[in-house]
Amino acid sequence: MADTTAYRIAEQKIEKALRTQATGLDLSGSGDTRLTELPESLGQLTQLGKLDLSGNRLTVLPESLSRLTRLLSLDLSGTN
């Protein structure tokens, strides 16, 4: 994990989304907060309908994303 700050921020957002049963989550990256990998806990957000991962440095997506069966919108634009 190249940027622990970005990863920690993502984990905090995921925890909040779990608590609030959010149907959308913005994990877009910019500047110093660009993810190189996603927390496995993302797969616990089975209520998500929209997920924004744009602008990150992701090269692979975790298998846990397959548990997001309600996901209708996944933004990976600008991801390299």
Secondary structure, 3 states (H helix, E strand, C coil): CCCHHHHHHHHHHHHHHHHHCCCEEECCCECCECCCCCCHHHHHCCCCCEEECCCCCCCCCCHHHHHCCCCCEEECCCCC
